[in-house]
Amino acid sequence: MKLICYLSNGYPTIEKSVEMARIYTEAGCDVIEVDFPSRNPYLEGEFIAGRMKSALENCSDYSKYMEGIVRIKNENPGTPLLVLAYDNTVEEIGEEDFVKFCLENDLTDMIYVGDNMGLQQRLIENGLKISCYVQFHMPENEVTAARNSNGFVYLQAKPMTNNIDPNYPTLKDCINHLKSIGIDRKIYVGVGIRDAEDIRMSKDSGADGVFVGSTILKLHDNVEMLTEMIKTLKSAT
């Protein structure tokens, strides 16, 4: 099972993000989720939204973030990247320029955040693979969207509000159902993953990968502790 670690691109600087990507990789991270900081990260919590805001205060030029992502990719050739971008960010960069950047650098796996379904469809038509987020209670519209998409499924690993479909009370039940309806793409789980026990639960449930975010991000000021945490989480995969 893959360990996927989130990297706040540009926080505190783009150069520091490039350095942190190397630390992630050397510690055992399998895949790096790297973002384009959004000027309106409306689905993020205060912690990550604050990091995006700080990044953009330091550098508001998205071409510099592109350069940083290319450096991360080139300096960590064995570590795939997943790009996260909000619809408002793609629109600001320019749809054509964004697609060109992704295709030229073989960054076709993407976490797209936003309500602009027309833009999402055009990204798919232009060769990008867009993930679909499915909440733990398995709402029918999200399951249908996941079945019809072309990217990996991002499945909520834990119910945050005790909102559980009695037909799928466990993560394993959720994963088995997604597979039973014909989804044969990767199913990665995240949200609420904090420690090795969560990692083992995800693995036992049949997940192909697991996202870890704030648990890692909050250790950025202590590289030694961060490295040990990644190693511990990786050992549980």
C-alpha positions, 0 to 999 in steps of 0.5 A, a space after each residue: 500500500 502506498 503512503 501519500 504525503 501532502 506537501 504545501 507548495 510554497 510554504 514557507 517558500 517554494 525553495 523550502 518545499 523543494 527541500 521538504 519533498 526530498 526529505 519526504 522521499 528519503 524518509 520513505 514516502 511513496 507518492 507526494 501530493 503537491 498543491 497549487 495554493 488557492 486564493 480561495 481554498 473554500 474546502 480546506 480547514 483553517 490550517 491548510 488554508 492558512 498555509 496557502 495564504 502565507 505561500 501566496 503572500 510570499 509568492 503570487 506568481 503561479 509560474 514559480 509554483 510550476 517551476 517548483 513542481 518540476 524541480 520536485 519531480 526531477 529531483 525525486 524521479 522515483 516518487 510520483 506526484 499528485 497535483 491538487 488544484 482548485 478550479 479558481 486556480 486553474 482558471 487564473 493560470 489559464 486552462 490551456 496553460 495548465 493542461 500544457 504544463 501537466 501534459 508536458 511534465 507527465 503530471 496527469 493524475 490530479 485532485 481537482 477541487 471545485 464546482 466548475 464541472 465544465 472545466 473538469 470535463 474539459 481537463 479529462 477530455 484533454 488527457 488529465 485523470 481526475 480523482 473523485 472524492 467519496 464520503 464515508 456514508 457513500 452518497 449515491 451521486 458521489 459513488 456514481 461520479 467515481 464510477 464514471 470518472 477516469 482517475 483514482 477514487 479518494 475515499 474518506 477513511 473515517 466518518 467525521 460526523 458519525 454519518 454512516 450508511 448501515 449497508 457499509 458500516 466499515 471502510 472495508 465495506 465501502 471499498 468492497 462496494 466500490 469494487 463490486 460496481 466495477 471500479 478497478 482504478 486505485 482507491 486511496 483513502 484519507 481524512 482522519 489518518 493520524 497514526 500507524 494504527 489508522 494506516 494498518 486499518 486502511 491496509 486491512 480494508 483493502 486500500 491501495 494507498 493512504 493520504 497523510 496530511 496535517 500529521 506530517 505538515 505539523 512536523 515541518 519545523 522538526 525534520 528529525 521528528 518528521 522523518 521518524 513519523 514518515 518511517 513509522 507510517 511507512 512501516 505500517 503499510 
